[in-house]
Amino acid sequence: MEDLNTQIKSRSGFKRFLRIFILVLVVIGAAIFFGKFYFVFGEGTKAGQLNFIVKKGYLFKTYEGRIIQTGYKSNMPGGIQSNEFDFSVVDEKLANKLMSNSGAMLELHYKEYLGAPPWRGMSKYIVDSIISIHRVNDSARPMP
């Protein structure tokens, strides 16, 4: 009789340990997921000419864009490469406003994350607002 009670207690102890262990793994996994995809690592502004903004994707359709900043950078000595800033846009209204200002000089505010989940975009840089728009042919008058 005591052997049966001991076996039942050891099984229930193992089940309790397994439940706690799985719960701890889920909490740690959720914390890592949140830290990588939803913790804002940095914020800033970028300025340049809007090259393009498109809605694309296989399963999740997201808005992706690029601005070309003034100046040049190079990864190799003697090489020339334009300084480009690739970004994603979550807000559809903001994306439509950017689409209507393709080719304009923009100053954008963005948030930088440590990773990019597929439903938010392909870039870890998410543009959340437009600070200013200057049309190339009418640079003396900024647009709101």
DSSP file (Angstrom, degrees, kcal/mol; ACC not computed):
  #  RESIDUE AA STRUCTURE BP1 BP2  ACC     N-H-->O    O-->H-N    N-H-->O    O-->H-N    TCO  KAPPA ALPHA  PHI   PSI    X-CA   Y-CA   Z-CA
    1    1 A M     >        0   0    0      0, 0.0     4,-1.9     0, 0.0     5,-0.1   0.000 360.0 360.0 360.0 -39.9    0.0    0.0    0.0
    2    2 A E  H  >  +     0   0    0      1,-0.2     4,-2.5     2,-0.2     5,-0.2   0.851 360.0  56.9 -68.4 -33.4    2.8    2.4    0.8
    3    3 A D  H  > S+     0   0    0      2,-0.2     4,-2.3     1,-0.2    -1,-0.2   0.896 106.6  49.7 -63.3 -38.8    4.5    1.7   -2.5
    4    4 A L  H  > S+     0   0    0      2,-0.2     4,-2.2     1,-0.2    -2,-0.2   0.916 111.6  47.6 -66.5 -43.5    1.4    2.7   -4.3
    5    5 A N  H  X S+     0   0    0     -4,-1.9     4,-2.3     2,-0.2    -2,-0.2   0.889 111.8  50.8 -63.2 -40.1    1.1    6.0   -2.3
    6    6 A T  H  X S+     0   0    0     -4,-2.5     4,-2.4     2,-0.2    -2,-0.2   0.902 110.7  48.8 -65.2 -41.6    4.8    6.7   -3.0
    7    7 A Q  H  X S+     0   0    0     -4,-2.3     4,-2.2     2,-0.2    -2,-0.2   0.905 111.7  48.9 -65.0 -41.6    4.4    6.1   -6.7
    8    8 A I  H  X S+     0   0    0     -4,-2.2     4,-2.4     2,-0.2    -2,-0.2   0.917 112.8  47.7 -64.6 -42.9    1.3    8.4   -6.9
    9    9 A K  H  X S+     0   0    0     -4,-2.3     4,-2.3     1,-0.2    -2,-0.2   0.901 112.0  49.2 -65.4 -40.9    3.2   11.1   -5.0
   10   10 A S  H  X S+     0   0    0     -4,-2.4     4,-2.1     2,-0.2    -1,-0.2   0.883 112.0  49.0 -68.3 -35.6    6.2   10.9   -7.2
   11   11 A R  H  X S+     0   0    0     -4,-2.2     4,-2.6     2,-0.2    -2,-0.2   0.924 112.8  46.5 -67.3 -43.4    4.1   11.0  -10.3
   12   12 A S  H  X S+     0   0    0     -4,-2.4     4,-2.1     1,-0.2    -2,-0.2   0.854 111.6  52.6 -68.3 -32.6    2.2   14.1   -9.1
   13   13 A G  H  X S+     0   0    0     -4,-2.3     4,-2.3     2,-0.2    -1,-0.2   0.899 110.8  46.9 -66.5 -40.6    5.5   15.7   -8.1
   14   14 A F  H  X S+     0   0    0     -4,-2.1     4,-2.8     2,-0.2    -2,-0.2   0.907 111.4  51.0 -67.4 -41.5    6.9   15.1  -11.6
   15   15 A K  H  X S+     0   0    0     -4,-2.6     4,-2.4     2,-0.2    -2,-0.2   0.907 111.1  48.9 -62.0 -40.9    3.7   16.5  -13.2
   16   16 A R  H  X S+     0   0    0     -4,-2.1     4,-2.3     2,-0.2    -2,-0.2   0.923 112.2  48.0 -64.1 -44.2    3.9   19.6  -11.0
   17   17 A F  H  X S+     0   0    0     -4,-2.3     4,-2.7     1,-0.2    -2,-0.2   0.916 111.7  50.5 -61.2 -43.3    7.6   20.1  -11.9
   18   18 A L  H  X S+     0   0    0     -4,-2.8     4,-2.5     2,-0.2    -2,-0.2   0.902 110.3  49.4 -64.0 -41.7    6.8   19.6  -15.6
   19   19 A R  H  X S+     0   0    0     -4,-2.4     4,-2.5     2,-0.2    -1,-0.2   0.927 113.4  45.7 -62.6 -45.4    4.0   22.2  -15.5
   20   20 A I  H  X S+     0   0    0     -4,-2.3     4,-2.5     2,-0.2    -2,-0.2   0.909 112.8  51.2 -64.2 -41.9    6.2   24.7  -13.7
   21   21 A F  H  X S+     0   0    0     -4,-2.7     4,-2.2     2,-0.2    -2,-0.2   0.920 112.0  45.9 -62.3 -45.0    9.0   24.1  -16.1
   22   22 A I  H  X S+     0   0    0     -4,-2.5     4,-2.4     2,-0.2    -1,-0.2   0.901 112.2  51.9 -65.1 -40.9    6.8   24.5  -19.2
   23   23 A L  H  X S+     0   0    0     -4,-2.5     4,-2.4     2,-0.2    -2,-0.2   0.912 109.9  48.9 -61.2 -43.0    5.3   27.7  -17.6
   24   24 A V  H  X S+     0   0    0     -4,-2.5     4,-2.6     1,-0.2    -2,-0.2   0.906 110.9  50.6 -63.8 -41.8    8.8   29.1  -17.0
   25   25 A L  H  X S+     0   0    0     -4,-2.2     4,-2.7     2,-0.2    -2,-0.2   0.902 110.6  49.1 -62.4 -41.0    9.8   28.3  -20.6
   26   26 A V  H  X S+     0   0    0     -4,-2.4     4,-2.5     2,-0.2    -2,-0.2   0.917 112.2  48.0 -65.3 -43.2    6.7   30.0  -22.0
   27   27 A V  H  X S+     0   0    0     -4,-2.4     4,-2.2     2,-0.2    -2,-0.2   0.918 114.0  46.4 -64.5 -43.3    7.3   33.1  -19.9
   28   28 A I  H  X S+     0   0    0     -4,-2.6     4,-2.4     2,-0.2    -2,-0.2   0.918 113.1  49.9 -64.7 -43.2   11.0   33.3  -21.0
   29   29 A G  H  X S+     0   0    0     -4,-2.7     4,-2.5     1,-0.2    -2,-0.2   0.901 111.2  48.9 -61.7 -41.4   10.0   32.7  -24.6
   30   30 A A  H  X S+     0   0    0     -4,-2.5     4,-2.7     2,-0.2    -1,-0.2   0.893 111.0  50.3 -65.4 -39.5    7.4   35.5  -24.4
   31   31 A A  H  X S+     0   0    0     -4,-2.2     4,-2.6     2,-0.2    -2,-0.2   0.910 112.4  46.4 -65.5 -41.8    9.9   37.9  -22.8
   32   32 A I  H  X S+     0   0    0     -4,-2.4     4,-2.3     2,-0.2     5,-0.2   0.922 113.4  49.3 -65.6 -43.6   12.5   37.2  -25.5
   33   33 A F  H  X S+     0   0    0     -4,-2.5     4,-2.4     2,-0.2     5,-0.4   0.927 113.6  46.0 -60.7 -46.7    9.9   37.6  -28.3
   34   34 A F  H  X>S+     0   0    0     -4,-2.7     4,-2.5     1,-0.2     5,-1.0   0.929 113.2  49.8 -62.7 -45.4    8.7   40.9  -26.8
   35   35 A G  H  <5S+     0   0    0     -4,-2.6     4,-0.4    -5,-0.2    79,-0.4   0.877 115.9  42.0 -61.9 -38.7   12.2   42.2  -26.4
   36   36 A K  H  <5S+     0   0    0     -4,-2.3    79,-1.0    -5,-0.2    78,-0.5   0.892 129.0  23.2 -77.3 -39.8   13.2   41.3  -29.9
   37   37 A F  H  <5S+     0   0    0     -4,-2.4    -3,-0.2    -5,-0.2    -2,-0.2   0.650 131.4  28.6-107.0 -17.0   10.1   42.5  -31.8
   38   38 A Y  T  <5S+     0   0    0     -4,-2.5     2,-0.6    -5,-0.4    -3,-0.2   0.493  87.2 100.3-126.8  -5.6    8.4   45.1  -29.6
   39   39 A F  S   <S-     0   0    0     -5,-1.0     2,-0.8    -4,-0.4    75,-0.5  -0.741  72.4-130.2 -82.8 123.3   11.0   46.8  -27.5
   40   40 A V  E     -A  113   0A   0     -2,-0.6    73,-0.2     1,-0.2     3,-0.1  -0.649  26.3-177.6 -77.7 111.0   11.9   50.2  -29.1
   41   41 A F  E     -     0   0A   0     71,-2.3     2,-0.3    -2,-0.8    72,-0.2   0.845  63.2 -10.5 -78.3 -36.5   15.7   50.1  -29.2
   42   42 A G  E     -A  112   0A   0     70,-1.5    70,-3.8     2,-0.0     2,-0.3  -0.991  53.9-152.2-160.1 160.1   16.1   53.6  -30.7
   43   43 A E  E     +A  111   0A   0     -2,-0.3     2,-0.3    68,-0.2    68,-0.2  -0.955  31.1 128.9-133.1 153.5   14.3   56.5  -32.2
   44   44 A G  E     -A  110   0A   0     66,-1.9    66,-2.7    -2,-0.3     2,-0.3  -0.977  44.6 -93.4-176.6-170.4   15.5   59.2  -34.6
   45   45 A T  E     -A  109   0A   0     -2,-0.3     2,-0.4    64,-0.2    64,-0.2  -0.950  22.6-168.1-128.2 149.5   15.0   61.1  -37.8
   46   46 A K  E     -A  108   0A   0     62,-2.1    62,-3.1    -2,-0.3     2,-0.4  -0.989   6.4-161.0-133.7 144.0   16.3   60.6  -41.3
   47   47 A A  E     +A  107   0A   0     -2,-0.4    23,-0.3    60,-0.2     2,-0.3  -0.966  32.8 101.6-127.2 143.5   16.2   63.0  -44.2
   48   48 A G  E     -A  106   0A   0     58,-2.3    58,-3.4    -2,-0.4     2,-0.5  -0.974  68.9 -54.1 169.5-175.5   16.5   62.4  -47.9
   49   49 A Q  E     -AB 105  68A   0     19,-2.4    19,-2.8    -2,-0.3     2,-0.5  -0.751  53.4-118.2 -90.7 128.7   14.7   62.0  -51.2
   50   50 A L  E     - B   0  67A   0     54,-2.6    53,-1.6    -2,-0.5    17,-0.3  -0.529  31.8-179.4 -68.6 115.3   12.0   59.4  -51.2
   51   51 A N  E     -     0   0A   0     15,-2.6     2,-0.3    -2,-0.5    -1,-0.2   0.935  59.2 -32.1 -81.4 -52.6   13.0   56.8  -53.8
   52   52 A F  E     - B   0  66A   0     14,-1.3    14,-2.2    50,-0.1    -1,-0.3  -0.988  41.4-160.7-161.1 161.5   10.0   54.5  -53.5
   53   53 A I  E     + B   0  65A   0     -2,-0.3     2,-0.3    12,-0.2    12,-0.3  -0.931  24.2 171.9-145.7 128.6    7.3   53.1  -51.3
   54   54 A V  E     - B   0  64A   0     10,-3.0    10,-3.1    -2,-0.3     2,-0.6  -0.929  33.5-128.1-135.8 155.9    5.5   49.9  -52.2
   55   55 A K  E     + B   0  63A   0     -2,-0.3     2,-0.3     8,-0.2     8,-0.2  -0.938  50.7 145.5-102.8 119.2    3.0   47.5  -50.7
   56   56 A K  E     + B   0  62A   0      6,-2.9     6,-2.9    -2,-0.6     2,-0.2  -0.952   4.6 114.8-150.7 167.0    4.4   43.9  -51.1
   57   57 A G        -     0   0    0     -2,-0.3     4,-0.1     4,-0.2    -2,-0.0  -0.522  50.3-118.5 142.4 153.6    4.7   40.5  -49.5
   58   58 A Y  S    S+     0   0    0      2,-0.2     3,-0.1    -2,-0.2    -1,-0.1   0.953 106.4   0.1 -80.7 -56.0    3.6   36.9  -50.0
   59   59 A L  S    S+     0   0    0      1,-0.3     2,-0.6    59,-0.0    -2,-0.1   0.831 136.5  41.8-102.5 -45.6    1.5   36.3  -47.0
   60   60 A F  S    S-     0   0    0     58,-0.1     2,-0.6     2,-0.0    -1,-0.3  -0.930  77.1-145.0-107.5 115.4    1.6   39.6  -45.1
   61   61 A K        +     0   0    0     -2,-0.6     2,-0.3    -3,-0.1    -4,-0.2  -0.710  30.6 171.2 -81.3 117.7    1.3   42.7  -47.3
   62   62 A T  E     -B   56   0A   0     -6,-2.9    -6,-2.9    -2,-0.6     2,-0.6  -0.870  36.1-111.4-127.3 159.4    3.4   45.4  -45.8
   63   63 A Y  E     -BC  55  89A   0     26,-1.0    26,-2.1    -2,-0.3     2,-0.4  -0.818  35.7-177.1 -93.9 123.6    4.6   48.9  -46.9
   64   64 A E  E     +BC  54  88A   0    -10,-3.1   -10,-3.0    -2,-0.6     2,-0.3  -0.956   6.0 170.6-122.6 139.2    8.3   49.1  -47.7
   65   65 A G  E     -BC  53  87A   0     22,-2.8    22,-2.4    -2,-0.4     2,-0.3  -0.888  19.4-151.9-143.1 172.6   10.2   52.2  -48.7
   66   66 A R  E     -BC  52  86A   0    -14,-2.2   -15,-2.6    -2,-0.3   -14,-1.3  -0.986   2.9-164.5-148.2 135.6   13.6   53.8  -49.3
   67   67 A I  E     -BC  50  85A   0     18,-1.9    18,-2.6    -2,-0.3     2,-0.6  -0.945  18.1-137.5-115.9 147.2   15.0   57.3  -49.0
   68   68 A I  E     -BC  49  84A   0    -19,-2.8   -19,-2.4    -2,-0.4    16,-0.2  -0.912  22.0-150.6-103.6 117.6   18.3   58.3  -50.5
   69   69 A Q  E     - C   0  83A   0     14,-3.1    14,-0.6    -2,-0.6   -21,-0.2  -0.504  23.9 -98.3 -87.4 156.0   20.3   60.5  -48.2
   70   70 A T  E    S+     0   0A   0    -23,-0.3    -1,-0.1    -2,-0.2     2,-0.1  -0.394  86.9  35.2 -70.7 151.3   22.7   63.1  -49.3
   71   71 A G  E    S-     0   0A   0     -2,-0.1    12,-0.9     2,-0.0     2,-0.3  -0.263  80.9 -96.9  94.5 174.9   26.3   62.2  -49.3
   72   72 A Y  E     - C   0  82A   0     10,-0.2     2,-0.3    -2,-0.1    10,-0.2  -0.939  25.4-168.4-132.7 152.5   28.1   58.9  -50.1
   73   73 A K  E     - C   0  81A   0      8,-2.6     8,-1.4    -2,-0.3     2,-0.4  -0.928   6.1-159.9-134.0 162.4   29.4   56.1  -48.1
   74   74 A S        -     0   0    0     -2,-0.3     6,-0.1     6,-0.2     4,-0.1  -0.993  20.8-161.2-147.0 136.9   31.6   53.2  -49.0
   75   75 A N  S    S+     0   0    0     -2,-0.4    -1,-0.1     1,-0.1     5,-0.0   0.686  88.4  46.4 -84.6 -20.5   32.3   49.8  -47.5
   76   76 A M  S >  S-     0   0    0      3,-0.0     3,-1.9     0, 0.0     2,-0.1  -0.935  98.8 -98.8-122.1 144.5   35.6   49.5  -49.5
   77   77 A P  T 3  S+     0   0    0      0, 0.0     3,-0.1     0, 0.0    -2,-0.1  -0.397 109.8  15.2 -60.7 132.7   38.3   52.1  -50.0
   78   78 A G  T 3  S+     0   0    0      1,-0.3     2,-0.2    -2,-0.1    -3,-0.0   0.314 101.6 116.5  87.4  -9.2   37.9   53.9  -53.3
   79   79 A G    <   -     0   0    0     -3,-1.9     2,-0.4     2,-0.0    -1,-0.3  -0.613  52.2-148.7 -93.2 154.0   34.3   52.7  -53.8
   80   80 A I        +     0   0    0     -2,-0.2     2,-0.3    -3,-0.1    -6,-0.2  -0.982  21.1 165.7-124.0 132.6   31.3   54.9  -54.0
   81   81 A Q  E     -C   73   0A   0     -8,-1.4    -8,-2.6    -2,-0.4     2,-0.1  -0.995  36.4-113.1-144.0 138.7   27.8   53.9  -52.8
   82   82 A S  E     -C   72   0A   0     -2,-0.3     2,-0.9   -10,-0.2   -10,-0.2  -0.381  32.0-114.6 -71.1 152.6   24.8   56.0  -52.2
   83   83 A N  E     -C   69   0A   0    -12,-0.9   -14,-3.1   -14,-0.6     2,-0.3  -0.783  43.6-178.7 -91.4 104.8   23.5   56.3  -48.6
   84   84 A E  E     -C   68   0A   0     -2,-0.9     2,-0.5   -16,-0.2   -16,-0.2  -0.800  20.6-156.0-110.9 147.3   20.1   54.6  -48.5
   85   85 A F  E     -C   67   0A   0    -18,-2.6   -18,-1.9    -2,-0.3     2,-0.4  -0.951  10.8-162.2-123.5 108.9   17.7   54.1  -45.7
   86   86 A D  E     +C   66   0A   0     -2,-0.5     2,-0.3   -20,-0.2   -20,-0.2  -0.729  21.0 164.7 -90.1 138.7   15.2   51.2  -46.0
   87   87 A F  E     -C   65   0A   0    -22,-2.4   -22,-2.8    -2,-0.4     2,-0.3  -0.939  30.1-131.9-148.4 166.6   12.2   51.3  -43.8
   88   88 A S  E     -Cd  64 126A   0     37,-2.6    39,-2.6    -2,-0.3     2,-0.4  -0.875  13.9-149.1-118.9 156.2    8.7   49.9  -43.3
   89   89 A V  E     -Cd  63 127A   0    -26,-2.1   -26,-1.0    -2,-0.3    39,-0.1  -0.996  12.4-177.6-127.9 130.0    5.4   51.7  -42.6
   90   90 A V        +     0   0    0     37,-0.6     2,-0.4    -2,-0.4    -1,-0.1   0.828  65.2  78.8 -92.3 -38.3    2.7   50.2  -40.5
   91   91 A D     >  -     0   0    0     36,-0.4     4,-2.1     1,-0.2     5,-0.1  -0.606  65.6-155.1 -79.8 122.4    0.1   53.0  -40.8
   92   92 A E  H  > S+     0   0    0     -2,-0.4     4,-2.4     1,-0.2     5,-0.2   0.869  93.6  53.5 -66.7 -37.5   -1.8   52.8  -44.1
   93   93 A K  H  > S+     0   0    0      2,-0.2     4,-2.0     1,-0.2    -1,-0.2   0.912 110.2  47.7 -63.5 -42.1   -2.7   56.5  -44.1
   94   94 A L  H  > S+     0   0    0      2,-0.2     4,-2.3     1,-0.2    -2,-0.2   0.905 111.0  51.5 -64.5 -41.3    1.0   57.4  -43.6
   95   95 A A  H  X S+     0   0    0     -4,-2.1     4,-2.5     1,-0.2    -2,-0.2   0.902 109.2  50.1 -63.1 -41.0    2.0   55.1  -46.4
   96   96 A N  H  X S+     0   0    0     -4,-2.4     4,-1.7     2,-0.2    -1,-0.2   0.883 109.6  51.0 -65.6 -37.3   -0.5   56.6  -48.8
   97   97 A K  H  < S+     0   0    0     -4,-2.0     4,-0.4     2,-0.2    -2,-0.2   0.904 111.3  48.2 -65.9 -39.9    0.8   60.1  -48.0
   98   98 A L  H >< S+     0   0    0     -4,-2.3     3,-1.4     1,-0.2    -2,-0.2   0.907 108.3  54.8 -64.9 -40.7    4.3   58.9  -48.7
   99   99 A M  H >< S+     0   0    0     -4,-2.5     3,-1.0     1,-0.3    -1,-0.2   0.859 105.2  53.0 -61.3 -35.0    3.2   57.4  -52.0
  100  100 A S  T 3< S+     0   0    0     -4,-1.7    -1,-0.3     1,-0.2    -2,-0.2   0.560 110.1  49.8 -78.4  -5.7    1.7   60.7  -53.1
  101  101 A N  T X  S+     0   0    0     -3,-1.4     3,-2.0    -4,-0.4   -51,-0.3  -0.057  73.8 154.2-121.4  32.1    5.0   62.4  -52.4
  102  102 A S  T <  S+     0   0    0     -3,-1.0   -51,-0.1     1,-0.3     3,-0.1  -0.398  70.1  22.7 -61.6 133.7    7.4   60.1  -54.2
  103  103 A G  T 3  S+     0   0    0    -53,-1.6    -1,-0.3     1,-0.3    33,-0.2   0.267  96.5 122.6  91.8 -10.1   10.6   62.0  -55.3
  104  104 A A  S <  S-     0   0    0     -3,-2.0   -54,-2.6    31,-0.1     2,-0.6  -0.425  71.9-105.8 -81.9 158.8   10.1   64.7  -52.6
  105  105 A M  E     -AE  49 134A   0     29,-3.1    29,-3.2   -56,-0.2     2,-0.3  -0.760  49.2-173.8 -82.5 124.0   12.7   65.6  -50.0
  106  106 A L  E     -AE  48 133A   0    -58,-3.4   -58,-2.3    -2,-0.6     2,-0.5  -0.860  29.6-154.3-122.7 152.5   11.4   64.2  -46.7
  107  107 A E  E     -AE  47 132A   0     25,-2.2    24,-3.0    -2,-0.3    25,-1.4  -0.983  29.3-171.4-121.7 117.3   12.3   64.3  -43.0
  108  108 A L  E     -AE  46 130A   0    -62,-3.1   -62,-2.1    -2,-0.5     2,-0.4  -0.830  20.7-141.1-114.4 145.0   10.9   61.1  -41.4
  109  109 A H  E     +AE  45 129A   0     20,-2.5    19,-1.9    -2,-0.3    20,-1.3  -0.887  31.5 178.1 -99.9 135.4   10.7   60.1  -37.7
  110  110 A Y  E     -AE  44 127A   0    -66,-2.7   -66,-1.9    -2,-0.4     2,-0.4  -0.910  26.2-139.4-136.2 162.0   11.3   56.4  -37.2
  111  111 A K  E     -AE  43 126A   0     15,-2.4    15,-2.9    -2,-0.3     2,-0.5  -0.970  18.7-144.4-118.8 138.6   11.6   53.7  -34.4
  112  112 A E  E     -AE  42 125A   0    -70,-3.8   -71,-2.3    -2,-0.4   -70,-1.5  -0.900  16.5-173.5-107.4 129.0   14.2   51.1  -34.5
  113  113 A Y  E     -A   40   0A   0     11,-2.6   -73,-0.1    -2,-0.5   -76,-0.1  -0.695  34.2-118.9-111.2 167.2   13.5   47.6  -33.2
  114  114 A L  S    S+     0   0    0    -75,-0.5     2,-0.3   -78,-0.5   -77,-0.2   0.667  93.6   7.4 -81.2 -16.5   15.9   44.6  -32.7
  115  115 A G        -     0   0    0    -79,-1.0    -1,-0.1     9,-0.1     8,-0.1  -0.953  68.0-123.8-155.4 171.7   14.0   42.5  -35.2
  116  116 A A        -     0   0    0     -2,-0.3     8,-0.1     6,-0.1   -79,-0.1  -0.928  16.7-151.4-128.5 107.0   11.2   42.5  -37.7
  117  117 A P    >>  -     0   0    0      0, 0.0     3,-1.8     0, 0.0     4,-1.1  -0.497  30.7-115.1 -70.9 150.3    8.2   40.2  -37.5
  118  118 A P  T 34 S+     0   0    0      0, 0.0   -58,-0.1     0, 0.0   -59,-0.0   0.750 112.0  58.1 -62.8 -25.3    6.8   39.4  -40.9
  119  119 A W  T 34 S+     0   0    0      1,-0.2     3,-0.1     3,-0.0   -58,-0.0   0.596 108.5  46.5 -80.9  -9.2    3.4   41.1  -40.2
  120  120 A R  T <4 S-     0   0    0     -3,-1.8     2,-0.2     1,-0.4    -1,-0.2   0.647 120.9 -83.0-104.5 -19.6    5.0   44.4  -39.4
  121  121 A G     <  -     0   0    0     -4,-1.1    -1,-0.4     1,-0.1   -33,-0.1  -0.800  35.6 -83.0 141.3 177.4    7.4   44.6  -42.4
  122  122 A M  S    S+     0   0    0     -2,-0.2     2,-0.3   -35,-0.1    -6,-0.1   0.614 101.0  68.7 -92.4 -14.3   10.8   43.6  -43.7
  123  123 A S  S    S-     0   0    0      2,-0.2    -8,-0.1    -3,-0.1   -36,-0.1  -0.753  70.7-140.3-108.6 151.6   12.8   46.3  -42.0
  124  124 A K  S    S+     0   0    0     -2,-0.3   -11,-2.6    -8,-0.1     2,-0.6   0.487  88.1  84.4 -84.2  -2.6   13.6   46.8  -38.3
  125  125 A Y  E     - E   0 112A   0    -13,-0.2   -37,-2.6   -39,-0.2     2,-0.6  -0.903  63.8-169.2-100.9 120.1   13.1   50.6  -38.9
  126  126 A I  E     -dE  88 111A   0    -15,-2.9   -15,-2.4    -2,-0.6     2,-0.4  -0.942  13.6-144.7-114.5 116.2    9.5   51.6  -38.7
  127  127 A V  E     +dE  89 110A   0    -39,-2.6   -37,-0.6    -2,-0.6   -36,-0.4  -0.668  23.3 171.8 -78.9 126.7    8.5   55.1  -39.9
  128  128 A D  E     +     0   0A   0    -19,-1.9     2,-0.3    -2,-0.4   -18,-0.2   0.538  58.2  11.4-115.3 -10.4    5.8   56.5  -37.7
  129  129 A S  E     - E   0 109A   0    -20,-1.3   -20,-2.5   -35,-0.0     2,-0.5  -0.992  61.0-123.3-161.9 159.4    5.5   60.1  -38.8
  130  130 A I  E     - E   0 108A   0     -2,-0.3   -22,-0.2   -22,-0.2     3,-0.1  -0.931  18.0-174.0-104.7 124.7    6.5   62.7  -41.4
  131  131 A I  E     -     0   0A   0    -24,-3.0     2,-0.3    -2,-0.5   -23,-0.2   0.908  68.6 -11.1 -83.8 -47.2    8.3   65.7  -40.0
  132  132 A S  E     - E   0 107A   0    -25,-1.4   -25,-2.2     2,-0.0     2,-0.4  -0.997  52.2-153.5-154.0 153.8    8.5   67.7  -43.2
  133  133 A I  E     -FE 143 106A   0     10,-1.0    10,-3.0    -2,-0.3     2,-0.5  -0.998  11.3-177.7-128.8 127.0    8.0   67.4  -46.9
  134  134 A H  E     - E   0 105A   0    -29,-3.2   -29,-3.1    -2,-0.4     5,-0.2  -0.982  23.6-135.4-124.5 117.9    9.8   69.6  -49.5
  135  135 A R        -     0   0    0      3,-0.6     3,-0.5     6,-0.5     6,-0.2  -0.490  14.5-131.2 -70.5 142.1    9.0   69.1  -53.1
  136  136 A V  S >  S+     0   0    0      1,-0.2     3,-0.6   -33,-0.2    -1,-0.1   0.887 107.6  41.9 -63.1 -41.0   12.1   69.0  -55.3
  137  137 A N  T 3  S+     0   0    0      1,-0.2    -1,-0.2     2,-0.1     3,-0.1   0.591 125.9  35.6 -84.2  -9.3   10.8   71.5  -57.8
  138  138 A D  T >   +     0   0    0     -3,-0.5     3,-1.3     1,-0.1    -3,-0.6  -0.407  69.4 149.5-137.0  57.6    9.3   73.8  -55.1
  139  139 A S  T <   +     0   0    0     -3,-0.6    -3,-0.1     1,-0.3    -1,-0.1   0.593  62.7  70.3 -73.4 -10.2   11.8   73.5  -52.2
  140  140 A A  T 3  S+     0   0    0      1,-0.2    -1,-0.3    -3,-0.1    -2,-0.0   0.711  96.0  55.7 -79.0 -18.4   11.2   77.0  -50.9
  141  141 A R  S <  S-     0   0    0     -3,-1.3    -6,-0.5    -6,-0.2    -1,-0.2  -0.904  77.2-151.4-120.7 105.1    7.7   76.1  -49.6
  142  142 A P        -     0   0    0      0, 0.0    -8,-0.2     0, 0.0    -3,-0.0  -0.439  14.7-131.6 -72.9 148.4    7.5   73.2  -47.2
  143  143 A M  B      F  133   0A   0    -10,-3.0   -10,-1.0    -2,-0.1     0, 0.0  -0.725 360.0 360.0 -96.3 149.0    4.3   71.1  -47.1
  144  144 A P              0   0    0      0, 0.0   -14,-0.1     0, 0.0    -1,-0.1   0.494 360.0 360.0 -70.9 360.0    2.5   70.3  -43.8
